[in-house]
Amino acid sequence: MEIKDIRRARVRQIIDRDFGGKDADFAARVDKQPSYISRLFTDKAEHLRNIGEKMARDFEKRCGLEPGSLDRPLSEGDLKSAAISGAATPRIQPSVAMSDIQPWDEDTPLDDDEVYVPFLREVELAAGSGRFAIEENEGAKLRFFKTDLRRNNVQFVNAKCVLVSGNSMLPVLRDGATVGINVGKNSLSDIVDGDMYAIAHHGQLRVKQLYRLPSGIRLRSFNRDEHPDEDYTFADIQDQQISILGHVFWWGMFAR
């Protein structure tokens, strides 16, 4: 589930729990017009408004919540509660009807509406050198539906997968989570502040929230207690060989 959908569901919970389900009362608390709040939950995709980083922190402050509260992933209990109360937004489904799971391997032919998405991995350039490069892992791939990629505006050839390493993106992404990235969005001008991106840093593969700064970029982890913000100037970006691999459009991981 994307961070924008998590924030939207968390705001819906707050409105139902603390404001009796009245959007207008919540709007008054956060100093917004009721019509502005209603667009957070509209069924019309062209009118739907997202909750960005700055707005999320402002909502938390005005409602007396801890910073980052709106970014906490939804538990199974949250989703069930949302389904009962009607708090879930049109974009967040508390349950998904799935067809029978069928095993497959590299010899299983693709369906007409499927495409293979390869993984990217770190590869040591020379044994013991400490230098790495990022390349496709020919032996690892996932199947995606073409319709899902189209829905996320991802061209098939631009879809790649990477594995998250470490605890810097907790609680949203755990160590070993799989992330789908759109390598067609890999320039500084493509950055949407607060969105997640896979980046290459001295050949190391990292997944971070990115922000544009007048002097360069900021890398942010969700686990900011252990991993503070990292600011890099344009000169640093060149010196440290930092490049954007792609924008995160999907992620998944097994429950623990």
C-alpha positions in Angstrom: 0.0 0.0 0.0 1.4 3.4 -1.0 2.1 6.1 1.6 -0.6 8.4 0.1 -3.2 5.7 0.7 -2.0 5.0 4.2 -2.2 8.7 5.1 -5.7 9.0 3.6 -7.0 6.0 5.6 -5.4 7.3 8.8 -7.1 10.7 8.4 -10.4 8.9 7.8 -9.9 7.1 11.1 -9.2 10.3 12.9 -12.3 12.0 11.5 -14.5 9.0 12.4 -13.0 8.5 15.9 -12.5 12.1 17.1 -14.9 14.2 15.0 -17.9 11.9 14.8 -17.4 11.3 11.2 -17.9 15.0 10.3 -15.5 16.2 7.7 -16.4 19.8 8.3 -15.4 19.6 12.0 -12.0 18.1 11.0 -11.6 20.8 8.3 -12.1 23.5 10.9 -9.5 21.9 13.2 -6.8 21.8 10.4 -7.8 25.2 9.0 -9.0 23.9 5.6 -12.2 24.3 3.7 -14.7 21.4 3.9 -14.5 21.0 0.2 -10.8 20.6 0.4 -11.1 17.7 2.9 -13.9 16.1 0.8 -11.5 15.8 -2.1 -9.3 13.6 0.0 -12.0 10.9 -0.3 -13.8 11.5 -3.6 -14.6 8.6 -5.9 -13.6 10.7 -8.9 -9.9 10.0 -9.6 -9.4 13.3 -11.5 -10.5 15.3 -8.4 -8.8 13.2 -5.7 -6.3 15.1 -3.6 -3.3 13.4 -1.9 -1.8 14.2 1.5 1.8 15.2 1.0 4.6 15.3 3.5 4.1 18.9 4.7 0.3 18.5 5.0 0.6 15.2 6.9 2.9 16.8 9.5 0.6 19.9 9.7 -2.5 17.6 10.3 -0.6 15.7 13.0 0.4 18.9 14.8 -3.1 20.4 14.7 -4.6 17.2 16.0 -2.1 16.7 18.8 -0.6 13.6 17.2 3.0 12.4 17.3 5.0 13.2 14.1 4.8 10.3 11.7 1.5 9.0 13.1 -0.2 9.3 9.7 2.5 7.2 8.0 2.1 4.1 10.2 1.1 1.2 8.0 -2.4 -0.2 8.5 -2.6 -3.5 10.4 -5.1 -6.2 9.6 -7.2 -5.0 12.5 -7.2 -1.4 11.0 -8.4 -2.7 7.7 -11.2 -4.8 9.2 -12.3 -1.9 11.3 -12.3 0.3 8.3 -14.5 -2.1 6.4 -17.0 -2.2 9.2 -17.1 1.6 9.8 -17.0 2.5 6.2 -13.8 4.5 6.9 -11.9 2.9 4.1 -11.4 5.1 1.0 -12.2 3.9 -2.5 -8.5 3.3 -3.2 -7.9 1.0 -0.2 -9.6 -2.3 -0.2 -9.8 -4.2 3.1 -9.9 -7.4 1.3 -9.1 -8.5 -2.2 -10.8 -11.3 -4.1 -8.1 -13.5 -5.6 -8.2 -16.3 -8.0 -6.6 -19.7 -7.3 -2.9 -19.4 -6.8 -1.0 -21.3 -9.4 2.6 -22.3 -9.1 4.9 -21.3 -12.0 8.6 -21.3 -12.9 10.7 -19.9 -15.7 9.4 -22.6 -18.1 5.7 -21.6 -17.5 4.5 -19.5 -20.4 3.2 -16.0 -19.7 -0.5 -15.2 -20.1 -1.4 -12.6 -22.6 -1.8 -10.0 -19.9 1.4 -10.8 -18.0 5.0 -9.6 -18.3 8.2 -10.6 -16.6 9.8 -7.9 -14.4 13.5 -8.5 -13.6 15.4 -7.8 -10.4 18.3 -5.4 -10.0 21.1 -6.4 -7.7 24.4 -5.2 -6.3 27.4 -7.0 -7.9 31.0 -6.7 -6.6 33.3 -5.6 -9.4 36.4 -7.4 -8.1 36.7 -9.7 -5.1 37.5 -7.8 -2.0 37.6 -4.4 -3.8 34.7 -2.9 -1.9 33.4 -1.5 -5.2 29.9 -2.4 -6.5 27.8 -1.9 -9.5 24.1 -2.5 -10.1 22.9 -4.8 -12.9 20.0 -7.0 -13.7 19.8 -10.4 -12.0 19.0 -12.8 -14.9 17.9 -15.5 -12.6 15.3 -13.6 -10.6 12.0 -12.1 -11.9 8.4 -11.5 -10.9 5.2 -11.6 -13.0 3.1 -8.5 -13.2 -0.2 -7.9 -14.9 0.2 -5.5 -17.8 -3.0 -3.8 -16.7 -1.5 -3.1 -13.2 1.5 -1.5 -14.8 -0.6 0.6 -17.1 -2.7 1.7 -14.2 0.5 3.0 -12.5 1.7 4.6 -15.8 4.7 2.3 -16.0 5.9 1.1 -19.4 6.6 -2.6 -19.3 10.3 -2.2 -20.2 10.7 0.3 -17.4 9.5 -2.0 -14.6 12.2 -3.5 -12.4 12.3 -5.0 -8.9 14.8 -4.5 -6.1 15.1 -5.9 -2.6 15.2 -3.6 0.5 18.1 -4.2 2.8 18.3 -3.1 6.5 15.9 -1.4 8.9 16.1 2.2 7.7 12.6 2.1 6.1 10.8 0.5 9.0 7.9 0.4 9.7 6.8 0.8 6.0 9.4 -1.5 4.5 11.1 -4.4 6.3 14.4 -5.9 5.5 13.9 -8.2 2.5 10.8 -6.4 1.2 10.4 -6.4 -2.6 9.9 -3.1 -4.3 8.8 -2.4 -7.9 10.4 0.7 -9.5 9.7 2.6 -12.7 13.2 3.3 -14.2 11.5 5.7 -16.6 11.4 8.2 -13.7 15.1 8.6 -12.9 16.0 12.2 -13.1 16.1 15.0 -10.5 13.2 16.7 -12.3 11.1 13.6 -11.8 11.3 13.8 -8.0 8.0 14.1 -6.2 8.9 15.3 -2.6 8.3 12.5 -0.1 7.9 9.7 -2.6 10.1 6.7 -2.4 12.9 6.0 -5.0 15.5 3.4 -5.5 18.9 5.0 -5.8 22.5 3.9 -6.5 25.0 5.3 -4.1 28.7 4.4 -4.9 27.2 1.2 -6.4 25.1 0.5 -3.3 21.4 -0.1 -3.9 19.2 2.0 -1.5 15.5 2.8 -1.2 14.7 6.2 0.4 12.2 9.1 0.4 13.6 11.9 -1.8 13.2 15.6 -1.6 14.5 18.3 -3.9 16.6 21.1 -2.2 17.8 24.3 -3.8 21.4 23.0 -3.4 20.8 19.3 -4.1 18.7 16.5 -2.7 17.7 15.0 0.7 17.4 11.3 1.4 15.0 10.4 4.2 14.4 7.2 6.0 11.1 6.3 7.8 13.2 5.0 10.7 14.7 8.5 11.4 15.6 7.7 15.0 18.4 5.4 13.7 18.9 6.9 10.3 18.9 10.7 10.2 18.3 12.7 7.0 21.1 12.8 4.5 21.6 16.0 2.5 23.8 16.1 -0.6 24.8 19.0 -2.8 24.9 18.7 -6.6 28.7 18.4 -6.2 28.2 15.6 -3.7 25.9 13.8 -6.1 28.7 13.7 -8.7 31.5 12.9 -6.2 29.6 10.1 -4.5 28.1 8.7 -7.7 24.5 9.1 -6.6 21.9 8.4 -9.2 18.2 7.7 -9.2 17.3 4.3 -10.4 13.6 4.7 -10.4 10.4 5.7 -8.7 8.7 3.1 -6.4 5.3 2.3 -7.6 4.7 -1.0 -5.7 6.0 -3.0 -2.8 5.3 -6.3 -1.1 6.5 -8.5 1.7 5.6 -11.5 3.7 3.9 -11.1 7.1 6.0 -11.9 10.2 
